[in-house]
């Protein structure tokens, strides 16, 4: 179980849509690849859960990630979300459940032992809200805990010992979905507690989707399929890249447990809450869909941007999640943060996610055969974010932006020649740029298709004021299968350019054999950097190239503390206070540009005192991709440990903290007195 914030602490704050891809793609105006050369489509497996519900992963909304227990969580909000589901087309896209999380109830049961709604939040009661949601053609969910109290610090009534009464009450209100948490469980065996509620729900006679939320503590993927429709596999998600990435990695290995009616649940979506970029949110949505995860929107849709709605309503990606075969995607490879994850679909096609964990653009590749398709002359390949179909001779490859995902649906299709050839846009060379200095980059446009690309041209553009000059040809009359147009470029950021990220765009244009004009682009991000001062510095005073943290942001000169920036405490290890350093939470990685001019990194490292006796971590220092120093596993009982690393000649130094191998539970780690010598 991972770190939980203090009290706002809780370990979770928190149907069938069109069965055939054809219907969804046609609704989006897309062409559906045929799969005539594929094996016969696999039959959908029989669901294990006894209630016959959630034959595809549930889709809907839960308020927790956007509101927690704040006053804005109320009847007006819930009705407003239901309205938006209808008005914005989310209902048509498959979103069905409008779910209430913690804090809907009064602190005490009534004289009859019944639960009552908080009169300030829900003055008309839960049944009135349920009736409104149902009037929109939607369903409603509710929350309680398999303990004496829920997870909120106020201590609202839990269902332990009241399972049959509470289940009956939920059914009478018209509840369609129960999220059953794990707080204040009095040490009662988890399987026993969750079995009792399963039986209580069944006794009502009402179909209620059963969401088991015991945080993965007792490996529910091994036993919960006979009890519930979904089960949390991890601790809570938060709205950060590090949290989303950590949870994804924990959930991916559990594919064998998932299927119709019984799903691994890596927690709710954070898309639109503001803590990640749109590129990262597209990755979040892509990977949750490939993992056949429940898609429960966690942002306040009343305030959502057009980009958020665009991500959440992508019918082609939703079709991946909702495929009736119910297979969770499996990992083909993940070397050096370049992930290939593939998912078998009911129609015989395969979805391939090319996911880039790293902080710079990466080439990620596989083949159609490796993804599970039969050998064929060529294949159709549909880009599910670009909504464009190509042909490929078998290569599945792309240069994927930092933290991005290219999501492709591939089929052995006899009509592949009707589509233009796929091309891969590549880049070689460092995108670390010192202002006023010229760097050389090399781009490639490679034909992956079975047919030739003709009239090929390449262009690289940068921000206003930057000089981008080609020093070799930018065009080719034709590229047959496997051939590439290679172009060298000189790129100069103007003197005085402030450190930070700047966008470059690489564009290729070409024609297919049928004369179709195709334009393909890949965004890159150049990082204008400044070398550390001669003599060295505290690293916490230098700009970071990138930072990934398991909980909340990396903190400068304070501990990690909770999930908000600037909420840390003085860095303290074993009672010793340090004025300078970085406060992080495993799993964490922080990168700095050193420009080949520095020699050593030194620090005092350990688990911060702010979590008492909890926390086990390990520290590592990497220089240009090579590990040059590490500690063993450190605990809160240990004083600060000295760490020194030789980083001579390195362009980039990376500071890594892992969870010590036992999972992320309160792993607050300090890089105290962190210095670099140059």
Secondary structure, 3 states (H helix, E strand, C coil): CCCCCCCCCCCCCCCCCCCCHHHHHHHCCCCCCCCCCCCCCCCCCCCCCCCCCCCCCCEEEECHHHHCCCCCCCHHHHHHHHHHHHHCCHHHHCCCEEECCCCCECCCCCCCCCCCECCCCCCCHHHHHHHHHHHCCCEEEEEEECCCECCCCCCCECCCCCHHHHHHHHHHHCCCEEEEECCCCCCCCHHHHHHHHHHHHHHHCCCCEEEECCCCCCCHHHCHHHCCCEEECCCCCCCCHHHHHHHHHHHHCCHHHCECCEEEECCCCCCCCCCCCHHHHHHHHHHHHHCCCCEEECCCHHHCCHHHHHHHCCHHHHHHHCCCCCCCCEEEECHHHEEEEEEECCCCCEEEEEEECCCCCEEEEEECCCCCCCCCCCEEEEECCCCEEEEECCEEEEEECCCCEEEEEEECCCCHHHCCECEEEEEECCCEEECCCEEEEEEEEEECCCCCEEEEEEEEECCCCCEEEECCCCEEEEECCCCEEEEEEEEECCCCCCCEEEEEEEEEEEECCCCCEEEEEEEEEEEEECCCCCCCEEHHHCCCCEEECCCCCCEECCCCCCCCCCCCCCEEECCEEECCEEEEECCEEEEEECCCCCCEEEEEEEECHHHCCCCEEEEEEEECCEEEEECCCEECCCCCEEEEEECCCCCEEEEEEECCCCCCCCCEEEEEEEEEEC
